[in-house]
Amino acid sequence: MNQQKIDLSKYESSFSLSNKIGRALWNISYWLLFRPFGLKFFRLWRNFILKIFGAKLSSHVNIYASVKIWAPWNLEVGEYSCLGPTVECYNQGKISIGANTTVSQKTYLCSSSHDITNSKHPLILKSIVLEDQVWVAADAFIGPGVNIGQGAVVAARSAVFNDVVAWTVVGGNPAKFIKNREIIN
């Protein structure tokens, strides 16, 4: 079997002592200070807690109390965007969400995977970018390295593994082009 040598230094940040301490502090804060405050009235409080842990949030962001965020310091959310109930942000890598974007309930955003071509299966971090005016419908999966273009719609229960072109609608598993999105004023 051909054994390749791999430089693991680029993968160490997710497993560093400082990262583990930060995650431990975040998990305690999540259960004590973030999750219990589920009323809409506490939106600003939840955003404040996320900002303390390094999230870059615009002022009018709505992140539900049931959202699970792996690492707030790898999250950026634009103006008037929403992460709906029970969304999971497995953001070992960066996740950037543009303005006026909605990520609907039960969606899973996953910005990491493993290199299956290497026998050690090292962690691979690939950023996810949801541009402005995107709608990710309920129970979708967005995989590592995916860029969803401005105004695109991802249909419910879709699995997205490749970039989505702006102002299109995609759906299915794996997600495929359905139609262009037209705006009627």
Sequence and secondary structure as in RCSB ss.txt:
>XXXX:A:sequence
MNQQKIDLSKYESSFSLSNKIGRALWNISYWLLFRPFGLKFFRLWRNFILKIFGAKLSSHVNIYASVKIWAPWNL
EVGEYSCLGPTVECYNQGKISIGANTTVSQKTYLCSSSHDITNSKHPLILKSIVLEDQVWVAADAFIGPGVNIGQ
GAVVAARSAVFNDVVAWTVVGGNPAKFIKNREIIN
>XXXX:A:secstr
       GGGGGGGGSHHHHHHHHHHHHHIIIIITT  SGGGHHHHHHHHHHTT EE TT EE TT EES GGGE
EE TT EE TT EEE SS EEE TT EE TT EEE EEE TTSTT  EEE  EEE TT EE TT EE TT EE T
T EE TT EE S B TTEEEETTTTEEEEE     
